[in-house]
């Protein structure tokens, strides 16, 4: 069985970068995605863990897959370490 993990800090940087490239404010992104502005702020500050529902909504705005947004990493369960590609 495969296990996946992600970093709130990595996701925060990806979301900030995508939003900046799209020249959207947090408020504008909230309006386009249906995710609250306070949730977006929490994701960008690595304070909140992004739900799958929020990842799908945000990814749709940017035309990417949700896993690209959260930067998932496969974990080797035996060693507890990331699996290299």
Residue frames as qw, qx, qy, qz and C-alpha x, y, z in Angstrom:
[[0.000, 0.888, 0.461, 0.000, 0.00, 0.00, 0.00],
 [0.414, 0.383, -0.012, 0.826, 1.29, 3.43, -0.93],
 [0.290, -0.771, -0.396, 0.407, 1.27, 6.34, 1.50],
 [0.362, 0.596, 0.156, 0.700, 1.46, 9.96, 0.43],
 [0.378, -0.665, -0.323, 0.557, 2.36, 13.06, 2.37],
 [0.342, 0.711, 0.180, 0.588, 2.71, 16.75, 1.66],
 [0.408, -0.207, -0.318, 0.830, 4.18, 19.82, 3.23],
 [0.032, 0.879, 0.437, -0.187, 2.00, 22.77, 4.22],
 [0.231, -0.713, 0.214, 0.627, 4.99, 25.03, 3.57],
 [0.281, -0.052, 0.723, 0.629, 5.49, 23.68, 0.05],
 [0.131, 0.643, 0.731, 0.190, 1.79, 24.01, -0.74],
 [0.111, -0.860, -0.227, 0.443, 1.83, 27.56, 0.61],
 [0.227, -0.515, 0.426, 0.709, 4.65, 28.55, -1.74],
 [0.221, 0.221, 0.805, 0.503, 3.00, 26.93, -4.74],
 [0.050, 0.777, 0.627, -0.018, -0.33, 28.65, -4.07],
 [0.155, -0.809, -0.015, 0.566, 1.31, 32.07, -3.50],
 [0.258, -0.309, 0.594, 0.696, 3.30, 31.69, -6.71],
 [0.182, 0.424, 0.804, 0.375, 0.30, 30.66, -8.80],
 [0.022, -0.856, -0.476, 0.203, -1.79, 33.50, -7.42],
 [0.208, -0.708, 0.183, 0.650, 0.96, 36.06, -8.04],
 [0.259, -0.067, 0.716, 0.645, 1.51, 34.82, -11.60],
 [0.074, 0.589, 0.755, 0.277, -2.23, 35.08, -12.27],
 [0.055, 0.216, -0.081, 0.971, -2.20, 38.57, -10.70],
 [0.516, -0.567, -0.531, -0.362, -5.06, 37.73, -8.38],
 [0.237, -0.496, 0.491, -0.676, -5.62, 39.06, -4.89],
 [0.031, 0.037, 0.956, -0.290, -6.65, 36.60, -2.21],
 [0.443, 0.380, 0.423, -0.693, -10.14, 38.08, -2.42],
 [0.554, 0.462, -0.378, -0.581, -10.30, 37.60, -6.21],
 [0.278, 0.215, -0.934, -0.067, -9.06, 34.01, -5.91],
 [0.224, 0.169, 0.809, -0.516, -11.71, 33.35, -3.27],
 [0.545, 0.444, 0.139, -0.698, -14.43, 34.68, -5.55],
 [0.520, 0.440, -0.599, -0.421, -13.22, 32.63, -8.54],
 [0.295, 0.195, -0.932, 0.075, -12.73, 29.40, -6.60],
 [0.695, -0.467, -0.333, -0.434, -15.48, 29.41, -3.99],
 [0.701, -0.200, -0.486, 0.482, -12.86, 28.91, -1.25],
 [0.278, -0.932, -0.223, 0.069, -13.05, 31.51, 1.52],
 [0.300, 0.827, -0.275, 0.388, -10.51, 34.31, 1.60],
 [0.492, -0.694, 0.457, -0.261, -9.57, 33.40, 5.19],
 [0.948, -0.052, 0.306, 0.070, -8.90, 29.79, 4.14],
 [0.701, 0.624, -0.051, 0.341, -6.67, 30.96, 1.28],
 [0.060, -0.849, 0.376, -0.368, -4.75, 33.20, 3.69],
 [0.755, -0.468, 0.433, -0.154, -4.31, 30.22, 6.04],
 [0.935, 0.236, 0.182, 0.191, -3.03, 28.02, 3.21],
 [0.501, 0.753, -0.149, 0.400, -0.59, 30.67, 2.01],
 [0.200, -0.761, 0.460, -0.411, 0.74, 31.19, 5.53],
 [0.535, 0.149, -0.825, 0.105, 1.04, 27.40, 6.09],
 [0.319, -0.222, 0.557, -0.734, -1.38, 27.67, 9.01],
 [0.784, 0.134, 0.328, -0.509, -4.07, 25.35, 7.61],
 [0.350, -0.081, 0.883, 0.301, -4.03, 21.98, 5.88],
 [0.425, 0.240, -0.331, -0.808, -5.80, 22.21, 2.54],
 [0.701, 0.157, 0.620, -0.314, -8.79, 19.89, 2.11],
 [0.409, 0.124, 0.773, 0.468, -9.20, 17.85, -1.05],
 [0.239, 0.799, 0.552, 0.016, -12.29, 19.90, -1.92],
 [0.064, -0.923, 0.074, 0.373, -10.35, 23.17, -1.63],
 [0.394, -0.391, 0.638, 0.534, -7.43, 21.76, -3.62],
 [0.407, 0.413, 0.745, 0.331, -9.77, 20.76, -6.46],
 [0.137, 0.919, 0.357, -0.095, -11.48, 24.17, -6.51],
 [0.193, -0.841, 0.273, 0.426, -8.20, 26.10, -6.45],
 [0.462, -0.175, 0.717, 0.491, -6.52, 23.85, -9.00],
 [0.409, 0.623, 0.643, 0.178, -9.44, 24.37, -11.38],
 [0.055, 0.958, 0.069, -0.272, -8.90, 28.14, -11.29],
 [0.173, -0.736, 0.528, 0.386, -5.27, 27.68, -12.36],
 [0.799, 0.460, -0.261, -0.285, -5.89, 24.84, -14.83],
 [0.198, 0.475, -0.841, 0.167, -3.69, 22.36, -12.95],
 [0.704, -0.246, -0.660, -0.095, -4.28, 19.08, -11.16],
 [0.585, -0.769, 0.016, -0.258, -4.87, 19.10, -7.38],
 [0.896, -0.283, 0.020, 0.342, -1.77, 16.97, -6.78],
 [0.530, 0.463, -0.006, 0.710, 0.33, 19.63, -8.54],
 [0.222, -0.794, 0.000, -0.566, -1.00, 22.16, -6.07],
 [0.724, -0.648, 0.155, -0.177, -0.30, 20.17, -2.93],
 [0.310, 0.676, -0.661, 0.099, 2.98, 18.69, -4.21],
 [0.913, -0.307, 0.153, -0.223, 2.35, 15.18, -2.88],
 [0.154, 0.603, -0.781, 0.047, 5.27, 12.91, -2.10],
 [0.900, -0.093, -0.393, -0.165, 5.17, 9.10, -2.01],
 [0.364, -0.666, 0.568, -0.319, 6.42, 7.74, 1.33],
 [0.587, 0.168, -0.791, 0.036, 8.23, 4.39, 1.74],
 [0.711, -0.571, -0.081, -0.402, 6.26, 2.94, 4.67],
 [0.909, -0.146, -0.264, 0.288, 9.12, 0.66, 5.72],
 [0.568, 0.091, -0.182, 0.798, 11.65, 3.48, 6.01],
 [0.135, -0.834, -0.403, 0.352, 9.37, 6.47, 6.59],
 [0.237, -0.474, 0.288, 0.797, 11.20, 8.41, 3.88],
 [0.541, 0.644, -0.021, -0.540, 10.25, 9.96, 0.55],
 [0.795, 0.163, 0.525, 0.257, 10.55, 7.75, -2.51],
 [0.096, -0.517, 0.400, 0.750, 12.80, 9.17, -5.23],
 [0.710, 0.566, 0.087, -0.410, 11.35, 9.45, -8.73]]
